[in-house]
Amino acid sequence: MPSEPRCAVFDCDGVLLDSNPVKIAAFRAALADEEGERVEQLIEEHRRSGGVSRFAKFERFYRELVPVADPERAIAAALLRFAAAAREGLRTCPAVPGVEAALRRIVDEGTRIHVISGGEQGEVREALEGRGWGAFFAGIHGSPTRKHEHMRRLFESGELVAGGVYFGDAQLDMELAEEFGLRFVFVAGVSDWGNGRNVARGRGHRVIEDFLDF
């Protein structure tokens, strides 16, 4: 790559951790008593909309796909079931190959790293800090705050600056990188974004399979 950036953004699921299957299994567990066809519709939407929080997805499910009389209660209960199903999977799922060495090298070169995830913030912090990675990151940011809002705040504070790099595995990650003037690197190996390689290359972005390839 050109001159090393002063700052970097990493998504979590599919970029730091091979955890996309964990999230799909957690959606199925959280909605186990719901109509199977609607659950699969939500999961397919989830695959196409990486980086959007589970809060928004359960909101859509109980207000639009399967409307219920008390959506707030249904959403809250589904979120608890999802968190219980996801926690162990996040703790034990594999890291994306080569990522720990890449994080260490990037930090050693003086770059500040922020994690910006669509996952629940406490859950993401627990998963990453539990692997002993906490010292790599200047901040770990997650939902329910949207990724765009985290980006805006970090740019306003000077923690992120144009010309840095954004490692992501979803279309939303690419669009945020473009909007905020960061160089996007699509981490393709375990991404759920089926056409991501072609789209990212077509827009002039770098594509890597994992961090052994970086």
Backbone as a chain_set.jsonl record, in Angstrom:
{"seq": "MPSEPRCAVFDCDGVLLDSNPVKIAAFRAALADEEGERVEQLIEEHRRSGGVSRFAKFERFYRELVPVADPERAIAAALLRFAAAAREGLRTCPAVPGVEAALRRIVDEGTRIHVISGGEQGEVREALEGRGWGAFFAGIHGSPTRKHEHMRRLFESGELVAGGVYFGDAQLDMELAEEFGLRFVFVAGVSDWGNGRNVARGRGHRVIEDFLDF", "coords": {"N": [[0.847, -1.193, 0.0], [0.312, 2.432, -0.314], [1.915, 5.171, 1.515], [1.955, 4.585, 5.039], [-1.104, 4.719, 6.852], [-2.273, 6.964, 9.449], [-4.318, 6.208, 11.006], [-6.678, 3.541, 11.498], [-9.572, 1.629, 10.701], [-11.357, -1.173, 11.77], [-13.836, -3.49, 10.974], [-15.66, -6.002, 12.852], [-17.045, -8.728, 12.79], [-16.286, -11.194, 10.489], [-14.013, -9.895, 9.738], [-12.133, -9.304, 11.861], [-12.875, -11.518, 13.384], [-13.942, -14.815, 12.537], [-16.876, -14.887, 12.506], [-19.348, -14.613, 11.336], [-21.038, -16.931, 10.821], [-21.743, -17.499, 13.472], [-23.437, -15.397, 14.162], [-25.597, -15.815, 12.426], [-26.547, -18.276, 13.352], [-27.328, -17.412, 15.867], [-29.44, -15.678, 15.275], [-31.298, -17.572, 14.358], [-31.676, -19.052, 16.7], [-32.719, -17.088, 18.399], [-35.148, -16.606, 17.211], [-36.535, -18.952, 17.214], [-39.13, -19.86, 17.707], [-40.675, -18.677, 15.828], [-42.284, -18.14, 12.585], [-40.862, -20.145, 10.145], [-40.289, -19.453, 7.441], [-40.354, -16.658, 7.429], [-38.302, -16.139, 9.215], [-36.084, -17.1, 7.774], [-36.186, -15.286, 5.696], [-35.472, -12.931, 7.035], [-32.859, -13.632, 7.767], [-31.632, -13.848, 5.276], [-31.814, -11.181, 4.465], [-30.179, -10.145, 6.438], [-27.694, -11.212, 5.65], [-27.28, -9.72, 3.36], [-27.005, -7.185, 4.328], [-24.744, -6.472, 5.907], [-23.239, -5.139, 8.863], [-25.348, -3.643, 9.74], [-27.224, -3.155, 12.664], [-28.371, -5.678, 15.002], [-30.498, -4.721, 16.457], [-31.943, -3.046, 14.733], [-32.687, -4.992, 12.919], [-34.304, -6.844, 14.332], [-36.287, -5.065, 14.985], [-37.379, -4.565, 12.447], [-38.306, -7.163, 11.944], [-40.362, -7.656, 13.899], [-42.05, -5.527, 13.546], [-42.658, -5.341, 10.86], [-42.253, -7.758, 9.261], [-43.335, -9.865, 10.821], [-45.699, -8.71, 12.335], [-46.512, -7.755, 15.671], [-48.534, -7.379, 18.657], [-47.251, -6.115, 20.789], [-44.537, -4.881, 20.037], [-42.169, -3.823, 21.194], [-41.712, -5.315, 23.522], [-41.398, -7.869, 22.407], [-39.123, -7.486, 20.801], [-37.187, -6.851, 22.751], [-37.066, -9.281, 24.17], [-36.183, -11.012, 22.15], [-33.661, -9.939, 21.651], [-32.328, -10.562, 24.04], [-32.299, -13.369, 23.879], [-30.789, -13.68, 21.56], [-28.293, -12.588, 22.356], [-27.532, -14.41, 24.363], [-27.228, -16.712, 22.829], [-25.18, -15.964, 21.104], [-22.922, -15.284, 22.607], [-21.112, -17.365, 23.582], [-20.31, -18.448, 21.145], [-18.915, -16.304, 19.971], [-16.793, -16.127, 21.704], [-15.377, -18.45, 21.189], [-15.055, -18.809, 18.443], [-12.998, -18.985, 15.421], [-10.251, -16.725, 14.799], [-9.881, -14.458, 12.032], [-7.608, -15.57, 9.607], [-4.233, -14.66, 10.206], [-4.763, -12.193, 11.366], [-4.106, -11.303, 13.982], [-1.303, -10.96, 13.974], [-1.175, -8.986, 12.018], [-2.539, -6.859, 13.269], [-0.77, -6.372, 15.374], [1.505, -5.533, 13.975], [0.557, -3.224, 12.665], [-0.069, -1.555, 14.839], [2.472, -1.351, 15.999], [3.69, 0.192, 14.103], [2.739, 2.662, 14.686], [0.101, 3.354, 14.195], [-3.193, 4.224, 15.052], [-5.897, 2.23, 16.013], [-9.315, 1.719, 15.521], [-12.142, -0.208, 16.327], [-15.131, -0.633, 14.659], [-18.224, -1.764, 14.833], [-21.195, -3.564, 13.826], [-22.154, -5.201, 15.751], [-23.344, -5.766, 19.147], [-22.145, -3.479, 21.535], [-20.95, -4.072, 24.119], [-20.732, -6.828, 23.928], [-18.985, -7.166, 21.752], [-16.681, -5.959, 22.765], [-16.156, -7.679, 24.941], [-15.627, -10.074, 23.548], [-13.305, -9.446, 22.057], [-11.472, -8.416, 23.949], [-11.32, -10.616, 25.558], [-9.676, -12.26, 24.119], [-7.266, -11.187, 24.547], [-6.702, -8.92, 23.071], [-7.243, -6.3, 23.624], [-5.391, -4.215, 24.025], [-4.573, -3.508, 21.504], [-6.354, -1.684, 20.467], [-7.551, 1.625, 20.099], [-10.158, 2.228, 20.54], [-13.272, 0.49, 20.921], [-16.183, 0.103, 19.302], [-19.696, -0.218, 19.101], [-23.088, -1.393, 18.391], [-26.037, -0.25, 20.245], [-25.614, 2.193, 18.829], [-25.332, 3.542, 15.584], [-23.07, 2.631, 12.923], [-22.361, 4.784, 11.242], [-22.731, 7.002, 12.889], [-20.8, 6.548, 14.882], [-18.505, 6.835, 13.253], [-18.752, 9.534, 12.449], [-18.488, 10.898, 14.923], [-15.884, 10.136, 15.681], [-14.361, 11.257, 13.646], [-14.924, 13.964, 14.08], [-13.687, 14.312, 16.543], [-11.057, 14.022, 15.859], [-9.833, 11.582, 16.066], [-10.06, 9.85, 13.928], [-8.909, 10.339, 10.603], [-9.016, 11.61, 7.268], [-7.662, 9.588, 4.667], [-6.765, 7.464, 6.113], [-7.212, 3.895, 6.676], [-9.72, 1.45, 6.012], [-10.829, -1.591, 7.025], [-13.07, -3.89, 5.961], [-15.987, -6.04, 5.505], [-18.352, -5.759, 4.199], [-20.929, -4.174, 2.228], [-21.848, -1.796, 3.42], [-19.602, -1.065, 4.94], [-17.775, -0.415, 2.899], [-19.108, 1.777, 1.73], [-19.117, 3.61, 3.85], [-16.36, 4.011, 4.175], [-15.787, 5.266, 1.726], [-17.387, 7.568, 1.947], [-16.19, 8.93, 4.09], [-13.607, 9.335, 3.293], [-11.634, 7.335, 3.573], [-9.293, 4.723, 2.794], [-10.464, 1.828, 1.396], [-10.344, -1.599, 2.241], [-11.358, -4.637, 1.204], [-12.161, -7.447, 2.98], [-12.361, -10.56, 2.058], [-12.56, -13.337, 2.503], [-14.285, -14.721, 4.397], [-16.598, -13.361, 4.135], [-20.083, -12.445, 4.006], [-20.996, -11.055, 1.873], [-21.843, -11.632, -1.163], [-21.223, -10.721, -3.818], [-19.154, -9.097, -3.355], [-16.367, -9.012, -3.965], [-16.23, -8.393, -6.728], [-17.644, -5.961, -6.844], [-16.17, -4.294, -5.095], [-13.595, -4.296, -6.325], [-14.358, -3.179, -8.753], [-14.843, -0.594, -8.004], [-12.395, 0.337, -7.466], [-11.099, -0.534, -5.16], [-8.966, -2.292, -2.841], [-8.745, -5.858, -2.539], [-8.557, -8.472, -0.279], [-8.093, -11.867, 0.786], [-7.654, -12.759, 3.404], [-5.695, -11.872, 6.322], [-3.25, -13.023, 5.97], [-2.792, -12.499, 3.444], [-2.204, -9.885, 3.298]], "CA": [[0.0, 0.0, 0.0], [1.082, 3.653, -0.225], [2.398, 5.511, 2.839], [1.111, 4.004, 6.072], [-2.051, 5.663, 7.431], [-2.137, 7.238, 10.873], [-5.438, 5.603, 11.691], [-7.309, 2.427, 10.794], [-10.846, 1.123, 11.204], [-11.644, -2.582, 11.515], [-15.071, -4.152, 11.352], [-15.342, -7.181, 13.658], [-17.502, -9.996, 12.207], [-15.788, -11.429, 9.142], [-12.766, -9.148, 9.513], [-11.291, -9.746, 12.966], [-13.302, -12.86, 13.789], [-14.749, -15.593, 11.596], [-18.047, -14.995, 13.379], [-20.625, -14.468, 10.641], [-21.925, -18.072, 11.099], [-22.237, -17.393, 14.851], [-24.558, -14.462, 14.176], [-26.743, -16.444, 11.757], [-27.075, -19.263, 14.3], [-27.977, -16.686, 16.955], [-30.753, -15.239, 14.784], [-32.2, -18.73, 14.345], [-32.0, -19.386, 18.09], [-33.561, -16.03, 18.959], [-36.459, -16.631, 16.552], [-36.83, -20.372, 17.031], [-40.565, -20.117, 17.796], [-41.363, -17.88, 14.805], [-42.511, -18.779, 11.29], [-39.562, -20.421, 9.546], [-40.075, -18.735, 6.191], [-40.035, -15.267, 7.764], [-36.966, -16.134, 9.831], [-35.099, -17.228, 6.698], [-36.19, -14.011, 4.977], [-34.665, -11.993, 7.818], [-31.457, -14.038, 7.694], [-31.147, -13.47, 3.954], [-31.612, -9.731, 4.533], [-28.991, -9.945, 7.275], [-26.502, -11.488, 4.838], [-27.111, -8.648, 2.381], [-26.899, -5.871, 4.975], [-23.729, -6.542, 6.95], [-22.933, -3.884, 9.53], [-26.571, -3.092, 10.324], [-27.317, -3.779, 13.974], [-29.472, -6.616, 15.28], [-31.619, -3.934, 16.969], [-32.734, -2.649, 13.566], [-33.223, -6.187, 12.249], [-35.444, -7.331, 15.103], [-37.327, -4.047, 14.81], [-38.058, -4.871, 11.181], [-39.003, -8.448, 12.023], [-41.583, -7.623, 14.698], [-42.95, -4.453, 13.125], [-43.008, -5.432, 9.444], [-42.352, -9.126, 8.737], [-44.289, -10.594, 11.665], [-46.165, -7.68, 13.281], [-47.098, -8.242, 16.923], [-49.244, -6.335, 19.394], [-46.305, -5.399, 21.654], [-43.222, -5.119, 19.419], [-41.038, -3.494, 22.069], [-41.466, -6.466, 24.386], [-40.888, -8.968, 21.579], [-37.751, -7.135, 20.405], [-36.316, -6.971, 23.925], [-36.881, -10.695, 24.468], [-35.355, -11.589, 21.089], [-32.287, -9.467, 21.852], [-31.74, -11.357, 25.123], [-32.04, -14.718, 23.36], [-29.685, -13.563, 20.613], [-27.041, -12.39, 23.096], [-27.18, -15.666, 25.025], [-26.78, -17.661, 21.807], [-23.975, -15.488, 20.419], [-21.765, -15.019, 23.477], [-20.138, -18.454, 23.572], [-19.764, -18.565, 19.8], [-17.921, -15.247, 19.76], [-15.618, -16.42, 22.527], [-14.635, -19.619, 20.719], [-14.896, -18.875, 16.989], [-11.626, -18.672, 15.01], [-9.891, -15.422, 14.251], [-9.55, -14.443, 10.609], [-6.182, -15.911, 9.531], [-3.217, -13.616, 10.119], [-5.189, -10.866, 11.821], [-3.408, -10.852, 15.186], [0.01, -10.449, 13.567], [-1.389, -7.726, 11.298], [-2.848, -5.834, 14.272], [0.459, -6.052, 16.106], [2.389, -4.762, 13.089], [-0.038, -1.908, 12.427], [0.112, -0.771, 16.061], [3.907, -1.085, 16.155], [4.046, 1.261, 13.162], [2.237, 3.933, 15.204], [-1.257, 3.62, 13.729], [-4.268, 4.01, 16.027], [-6.93, 1.378, 15.441], [-10.646, 1.689, 16.124], [-13.096, -1.209, 15.85], [-16.496, -0.124, 14.521], [-18.96, -2.997, 14.529], [-22.644, -3.592, 13.971], [-22.466, -6.028, 16.913], [-23.603, -5.054, 20.401], [-20.837, -2.952, 21.932], [-20.381, -4.829, 25.226], [-20.442, -8.169, 23.427], [-17.78, -7.076, 20.921], [-15.557, -5.705, 23.668], [-15.879, -8.915, 25.679], [-15.034, -11.063, 22.641], [-11.951, -9.052, 21.657], [-10.62, -8.317, 25.13], [-11.117, -11.975, 26.046], [-8.569, -12.853, 23.355], [-6.052, -10.445, 24.865], [-6.459, -7.955, 22.005], [-7.699, -4.967, 24.002], [-4.34, -3.199, 23.916], [-4.39, -3.11, 20.108], [-7.378, -0.77, 19.978], [-7.823, 2.908, 20.756], [-11.565, 2.195, 20.905], [-14.112, -0.578, 20.374], [-17.471, 0.778, 19.224], [-20.707, -1.089, 18.526], [-24.483, -0.983, 18.452], [-27.047, 0.232, 19.291], [-25.227, 3.338, 18.003], [-25.047, 3.131, 14.216], [-21.683, 2.806, 12.49], [-22.17, 6.131, 10.694], [-22.618, 7.939, 14.005], [-19.456, 6.366, 15.445], [-17.54, 7.445, 12.33], [-18.871, 11.0, 12.525], [-17.92, 11.357, 16.197], [-14.436, 9.932, 15.694], [-13.77, 12.28, 12.774], [-15.029, 15.269, 14.751], [-12.718, 14.364, 17.643], [-9.704, 13.909, 15.326], [-9.317, 10.225, 16.211], [-9.938, 9.365, 12.56], [-8.626, 11.399, 9.627], [-9.044, 11.165, 5.879], [-6.412, 8.974, 4.235], [-6.575, 6.214, 6.83], [-7.661, 2.693, 5.968], [-10.897, 0.814, 6.605], [-10.923, -3.01, 6.694], [-14.445, -4.309, 6.152], [-16.426, -7.182, 4.69], [-19.741, -5.519, 3.81], [-21.154, -2.991, 1.399], [-21.914, -0.622, 4.286], [-18.229, -0.68, 5.265], [-17.226, 0.248, 1.722], [-19.759, 3.08, 1.557], [-18.624, 4.498, 4.905], [-14.98, 4.373, 3.828], [-15.836, 6.244, 0.629], [-17.97, 8.824, 2.431], [-15.308, 9.634, 5.025], [-12.278, 9.518, 2.725], [-10.689, 6.31, 3.981], [-8.995, 3.715, 1.783], [-11.183, 0.612, 1.767], [-9.801, -2.924, 1.928], [-12.409, -5.635, 1.368], [-11.673, -8.725, 3.499], [-13.367, -11.33, 1.334], [-12.517, -14.777, 2.709], [-15.458, -15.273, 5.085], [-17.662, -12.369, 4.028], [-21.398, -12.844, 3.498], [-21.33, -10.203, 0.73], [-21.526, -12.555, -2.243], [-20.637, -10.067, -4.995], [-18.286, -8.049, -2.84], [-15.08, -8.911, -4.657], [-16.403, -7.683, -7.998], [-18.066, -4.579, -6.596], [-15.047, -3.547, -4.517], [-12.581, -4.079, -7.361], [-14.907, -2.275, -9.747], [-14.78, 0.775, -7.487], [-10.997, 0.697, -7.266], [-10.629, -0.879, -3.829], [-8.158, -3.495, -2.706], [-9.422, -7.041, -2.026], [-7.706, -9.522, 0.282], [-8.88, -12.979, 1.317], [-7.479, -12.67, 4.849], [-4.522, -11.044, 6.609], [-2.059, -13.663, 5.418], [-2.752, -11.947, 2.084], [-2.085, -8.42, 3.438]], "C": [[0.875, 1.234, 0.0], [1.504, 3.921, 1.205], [1.417, 5.059, 3.906], [0.17, 5.054, 6.648], [-1.809, 5.839, 8.919], [-3.252, 6.569, 11.665], [-6.017, 4.479, 10.832], [-8.604, 2.063, 11.496], [-10.946, -0.35, 10.825], [-13.092, -2.869, 11.882], [-14.68, -5.377, 12.185], [-15.733, -8.478, 12.953], [-17.029, -10.127, 10.768], [-14.492, -10.718, 8.82], [-11.747, -9.485, 10.605], [-11.592, -11.201, 13.328], [-14.111, -13.519, 12.673], [-16.066, -15.929, 12.298], [-19.364, -14.785, 12.655], [-21.546, -15.681, 10.852], [-22.501, -18.051, 12.511], [-23.472, -16.505, 14.89], [-25.794, -15.065, 13.505], [-27.371, -17.487, 12.685], [-27.809, -18.573, 15.443], [-29.329, -16.131, 16.522], [-31.742, -16.405, 14.802], [-32.608, -19.118, 15.764], [-32.961, -18.359, 18.692], [-34.977, -16.07, 18.421], [-36.957, -18.057, 16.347], [-38.323, -20.668, 17.029], [-41.364, -19.375, 16.727], [-41.472, -18.666, 13.499], [-41.196, -18.914, 10.531], [-39.281, -19.629, 8.288], [-39.699, -17.28, 6.433], [-38.653, -15.156, 8.406], [-35.897, -16.218, 8.75], [-35.05, -15.963, 5.847], [-35.331, -12.986, 5.711], [-33.18, -12.336, 7.721], [-30.863, -13.68, 6.334], [-30.919, -11.964, 3.888], [-30.375, -9.404, 5.356], [-27.716, -10.168, 6.47], [-26.226, -10.343, 3.862], [-26.832, -7.295, 3.022], [-25.938, -5.924, 6.144], [-23.434, -5.179, 7.534], [-24.141, -3.182, 10.105], [-26.852, -3.857, 11.609], [-28.494, -4.739, 14.078], [-30.704, -5.87, 15.794], [-32.543, -3.545, 15.814], [-33.376, -3.866, 12.913], [-34.4, -6.79, 13.014], [-36.604, -6.334, 15.053], [-38.104, -4.322, 13.518], [-38.874, -6.152, 11.306], [-40.347, -8.3, 12.72], [-42.519, -6.467, 14.369], [-43.442, -4.63, 11.688], [-43.202, -6.865, 8.953], [-43.379, -9.949, 9.498], [-44.815, -9.614, 12.712], [-46.841, -8.303, 14.506], [-47.693, -7.064, 17.678], [-48.3, -5.488, 20.243], [-44.891, -5.602, 21.107], [-42.051, -4.823, 20.338], [-40.687, -4.673, 22.978], [-40.865, -7.623, 23.596], [-39.441, -8.721, 21.168], [-36.795, -7.328, 21.571], [-36.035, -8.434, 24.252], [-35.984, -11.364, 23.427], [-33.897, -11.175, 21.248], [-31.594, -10.251, 22.955], [-31.402, -12.761, 24.647], [-30.856, -14.709, 22.397], [-28.352, -13.46, 21.354], [-26.59, -13.671, 23.768], [-26.634, -16.673, 24.024], [-25.435, -17.268, 21.216], [-22.737, -15.479, 21.305], [-20.705, -16.12, 23.416], [-19.507, -18.611, 22.198], [-18.704, -17.525, 19.51], [-16.645, -15.529, 20.548], [-14.748, -17.492, 21.89], [-14.41, -19.674, 19.213], [-13.464, -18.521, 16.588], [-11.459, -17.211, 14.629], [-9.701, -15.554, 12.742], [-8.037, -14.67, 10.48], [-5.278, -14.69, 9.368], [-3.562, -12.312, 10.788], [-4.414, -10.41, 13.055], [-2.029, -10.293, 14.848], [-0.125, -9.125, 12.833], [-1.697, -6.595, 12.266], [-1.577, -5.399, 15.001], [1.383, -5.183, 15.243], [1.86, -3.343, 12.87], [0.148, -1.009, 13.649], [1.578, -0.409, 16.253], [4.38, 0.021, 15.221], [3.454, 2.608, 13.563], [0.834, 4.299, 14.758], [-2.25, 3.319, 14.843], [-5.41, 3.267, 15.351], [-8.219, 1.521, 16.238], [-11.45, 0.549, 15.495], [-14.467, -0.547, 15.807], [-17.337, -1.259, 13.981], [-20.459, -2.758, 14.599], [-23.085, -4.449, 15.142], [-22.674, -5.191, 18.158], [-22.277, -4.716, 21.069], [-20.196, -3.771, 23.058], [-19.952, -6.222, 24.8], [-19.147, -8.176, 22.604], [-16.555, -6.855, 21.799], [-15.17, -6.968, 24.43], [-15.166, -9.935, 24.796], [-13.588, -10.719, 22.312], [-11.006, -8.973, 22.851], [-10.347, -9.691, 25.719], [-10.012, -12.715, 25.305], [-7.238, -12.153, 23.637], [-5.709, -9.376, 23.845], [-6.775, -6.518, 22.403], [-6.659, -3.886, 23.786], [-4.092, -2.752, 22.479], [-5.259, -1.908, 19.729], [-7.468, 0.505, 20.804], [-9.277, 2.994, 21.18], [-12.27, 1.038, 20.235], [-15.544, -0.084, 20.45], [-18.483, -0.14, 18.538], [-22.103, -0.538, 18.672], [-24.949, -0.986, 19.928], [-26.711, 1.499, 18.511], [-24.838, 2.856, 16.612], [-23.579, 3.408, 13.858], [-21.426, 4.23, 11.994], [-21.981, 7.145, 11.811], [-21.267, 7.79, 14.695], [-18.407, 7.03, 14.559], [-17.57, 8.961, 12.453], [-18.207, 11.527, 13.796], [-16.402, 11.232, 16.209], [-13.727, 10.903, 14.762], [-13.833, 13.651, 13.432], [-14.01, 15.412, 15.869], [-11.271, 14.329, 17.155], [-9.093, 12.536, 15.491], [-9.161, 9.542, 14.856], [-9.721, 10.549, 11.632], [-8.665, 10.795, 8.228], [-7.672, 10.63, 5.478], [-6.057, 7.731, 5.013], [-7.145, 5.052, 6.031], [-8.797, 2.048, 6.741], [-10.948, -0.626, 6.107], [-12.347, -3.478, 6.995], [-14.808, -5.465, 5.25], [-17.848, -6.995, 4.188], [-19.842, -4.253, 2.968], [-21.213, -1.724, 2.24], [-20.522, -0.14, 4.656], [-17.596, 0.088, 4.104], [-17.803, 1.653, 1.571], [-19.317, 4.074, 2.621], [-17.199, 4.942, 4.614], [-14.969, 5.446, 2.742], [-16.346, 7.588, 1.122], [-16.979, 9.626, 3.27], [-13.86, 9.734, 4.528], [-11.225, 8.563, 3.233], [-10.466, 5.322, 2.843], [-9.615, 2.389, 2.223], [-10.423, -0.623, 1.327], [-10.9, -3.928, 2.236], [-11.785, -6.957, 1.786], [-12.702, -9.781, 3.087], [-13.555, -12.763, 1.819], [-13.733, -15.381, 3.368], [-16.617, -14.283, 5.079], [-18.957, -12.997, 3.535], [-21.806, -12.024, 2.273], [-20.904, -10.931, -0.543], [-20.828, -11.932, -3.427], [-19.597, -9.036, -4.603], [-16.972, -7.892, -3.582], [-15.219, -8.073, -5.925], [-16.758, -6.214, -7.787], [-16.895, -3.751, -6.076], [-13.964, -3.275, -5.557], [-13.07, -3.077, -8.403], [-14.88, -0.823, -9.313], [-13.365, 1.157, -7.063], [-10.426, 0.349, -5.91], [-9.801, -2.163, -3.848], [-8.993, -4.62, -2.101], [-8.375, -8.012, -1.503], [-8.612, -10.653, 0.774], [-8.84, -12.976, 2.844], [-6.177, -11.905, 5.09], [-3.199, -11.757, 6.346], [-1.777, -13.099, 4.034], [-2.441, -10.449, 2.102], [-0.621, -8.029, 3.548]], "O": [[2.069, 1.129, 0.282], [1.466, 3.014, 2.038], [0.202, 5.133, 3.719], [0.6, 6.177, 6.911], [-1.219, 4.978, 9.572], [-3.128, 6.387, 12.876], [-5.866, 4.467, 9.61], [-8.722, 2.17, 12.717], [-10.654, -0.726, 9.69], [-13.532, -2.53, 12.981], [-13.508, -5.752, 12.225], [-14.86, -9.25, 12.558], [-17.33, -9.28, 9.927], [-13.927, -10.914, 7.744], [-10.629, -9.903, 10.306], [-10.685, -12.004, 13.548], [-14.865, -12.857, 11.96], [-16.337, -17.081, 12.636], [-20.413, -14.779, 13.299], [-22.745, -15.485, 11.048], [-23.615, -18.526, 12.733], [-24.445, -16.823, 15.572], [-26.916, -14.85, 13.966], [-28.595, -17.568, 12.789], [-28.809, -19.094, 15.938], [-30.269, -16.113, 17.316], [-32.891, -16.242, 15.215], [-33.763, -19.474, 16.001], [-33.898, -18.717, 19.405], [-35.91, -15.622, 19.089], [-37.712, -18.331, 15.414], [-38.749, -21.639, 16.404], [-42.594, -19.436, 16.719], [-40.844, -19.711, 13.329], [-40.499, -17.926, 10.299], [-38.156, -19.176, 8.08], [-38.843, -16.726, 5.743], [-37.925, -14.193, 8.166], [-34.909, -15.486, 8.8], [-33.991, -15.604, 5.332], [-34.555, -12.26, 5.089], [-32.339, -11.445, 7.607], [-29.71, -13.255, 6.255], [-29.927, -11.517, 3.312], [-29.615, -8.497, 5.017], [-26.762, -9.399, 6.592], [-25.07, -10.036, 3.573], [-26.46, -6.351, 2.325], [-26.263, -5.478, 7.244], [-23.38, -4.182, 6.814], [-23.998, -2.23, 10.873], [-26.73, -5.082, 11.639], [-29.476, -4.63, 13.344], [-31.83, -6.325, 15.593], [-33.762, -3.693, 15.901], [-34.494, -3.777, 12.406], [-35.387, -7.203, 12.405], [-37.769, -6.731, 15.078], [-39.335, -4.309, 13.508], [-40.007, -6.218, 10.827], [-41.365, -8.761, 12.204], [-43.65, -6.425, 14.853], [-44.51, -4.135, 11.331], [-44.202, -7.163, 8.3], [-44.195, -10.648, 8.897], [-44.41, -9.687, 13.872], [-47.628, -9.244, 14.393], [-47.4, -5.905, 17.383], [-48.514, -4.286, 20.403], [-44.128, -6.403, 21.647], [-41.032, -5.51, 20.268], [-39.514, -4.988, 23.178], [-39.934, -8.281, 24.06], [-38.623, -9.641, 21.186], [-35.717, -7.9, 21.407], [-34.903, -8.794, 24.574], [-35.131, -12.182, 23.771], [-32.994, -11.976, 21.006], [-30.412, -10.575, 22.838], [-30.339, -13.289, 24.973], [-30.023, -15.616, 22.414], [-27.396, -14.16, 21.021], [-25.402, -13.994, 23.754], [-25.69, -17.403, 24.324], [-24.635, -18.134, 20.863], [-21.621, -15.646, 20.812], [-19.524, -15.831, 23.219], [-18.31, -18.877, 22.088], [-17.697, -17.827, 18.87], [-15.547, -15.201, 20.099], [-13.525, -17.461, 22.026], [-13.64, -20.513, 18.746], [-12.776, -17.826, 17.336], [-12.403, -16.551, 14.195], [-9.396, -16.635, 12.24], [-7.262, -14.019, 11.181], [-5.512, -13.82, 8.529], [-2.742, -11.394, 10.789], [-4.092, -9.227, 13.162], [-1.634, -9.258, 15.385], [0.71, -8.235, 13.0], [-1.178, -5.49, 12.11], [-1.344, -4.209, 15.214], [1.968, -4.216, 15.729], [2.625, -2.379, 12.888], [0.484, 0.167, 13.509], [1.893, 0.72, 16.631], [5.358, 0.709, 15.513], [3.646, 3.598, 12.857], [0.415, 5.444, 14.927], [-2.159, 2.283, 15.5], [-5.837, 3.628, 14.254], [-8.217, 1.453, 17.467], [-11.435, 0.369, 14.277], [-14.915, 0.032, 16.797], [-17.191, -1.668, 12.83], [-20.937, -1.883, 15.32], [-24.263, -4.438, 15.502], [-22.235, -4.043, 18.224], [-21.389, -5.564, 21.161], [-19.021, -4.129, 22.964], [-18.931, -6.734, 25.259], [-18.32, -9.077, 22.743], [-15.517, -7.487, 21.6], [-13.987, -7.288, 24.547], [-14.217, -10.586, 25.234], [-12.733, -11.604, 22.29], [-9.861, -9.419, 22.767], [-9.29, -9.925, 26.306], [-9.471, -13.695, 25.816], [-6.214, -12.484, 23.04], [-4.554, -8.96, 23.752], [-6.592, -5.605, 21.598], [-6.996, -2.765, 23.406], [-3.462, -1.718, 22.259], [-4.942, -1.191, 18.779], [-7.463, 0.473, 22.034], [-9.607, 3.755, 22.089], [-11.922, 0.644, 19.123], [-16.07, 0.128, 21.543], [-18.176, -0.764, 17.522], [-22.294, 0.625, 19.029], [-24.332, -1.643, 20.765], [-27.459, 1.859, 17.602], [-24.102, 1.879, 16.472], [-22.944, 4.3, 14.42], [-20.385, 4.813, 12.296], [-21.157, 8.051, 11.693], [-20.647, 8.79, 15.058], [-17.516, 7.715, 15.062], [-16.521, 9.599, 12.55], [-17.448, 12.495, 13.746], [-15.71, 12.127, 16.694], [-12.609, 11.332, 15.051], [-12.875, 14.419, 13.344], [-13.517, 16.512, 16.121], [-10.351, 14.575, 17.936], [-7.944, 12.328, 15.1], [-8.24, 8.749, 14.657], [-10.276, 11.628, 11.844], [-8.38, 9.612, 8.041], [-6.645, 11.16, 5.901], [-5.142, 7.005, 4.626], [-7.511, 5.201, 4.865], [-8.832, 2.094, 7.97], [-11.094, -0.864, 4.908], [-12.779, -3.464, 8.148], [-14.054, -5.832, 4.349], [-18.492, -7.965, 3.79], [-18.966, -3.389, 2.994], [-20.691, -0.686, 1.832], [-20.276, 1.066, 4.685], [-16.958, 1.12, 4.311], [-17.068, 2.606, 1.313], [-19.158, 5.26, 2.329], [-16.863, 6.114, 4.785], [-14.222, 6.42, 2.835], [-15.804, 8.632, 0.76], [-16.929, 10.852, 3.176], [-12.983, 10.175, 5.271], [-10.051, 8.922, 3.322], [-11.356, 5.111, 2.019], [-9.315, 1.892, 3.309], [-9.923, -0.7, 0.205], [-11.326, -4.062, 3.383], [-10.979, -7.53, 1.052], [-13.773, -9.886, 3.686], [-14.606, -13.355, 1.574], [-14.185, -16.449, 2.954], [-17.511, -14.36, 5.921], [-18.944, -13.95, 2.755], [-22.861, -12.278, 1.692], [-19.745, -10.855, -0.951], [-19.925, -12.544, -3.997], [-19.203, -8.199, -5.415], [-16.51, -6.773, -3.806], [-14.429, -7.16, -6.167], [-16.233, -5.334, -8.47], [-16.65, -2.643, -6.553], [-13.471, -2.152, -5.662], [-12.307, -2.236, -8.877], [-14.891, 0.08, -10.15], [-13.158, 2.167, -6.39], [-9.378, 0.873, -5.531], [-9.924, -2.995, -4.747], [-9.849, -4.373, -1.252], [-7.416, -8.336, -2.204], [-9.765, -10.417, 1.136], [-9.865, -13.168, 3.498], [-5.613, -11.346, 4.149], [-2.135, -11.153, 6.485], [-0.664, -13.208, 3.519], [-2.416, -9.809, 1.051], [-0.306, -6.845, 3.672]]}, "num_chains": 1, "name": "protein.A"}
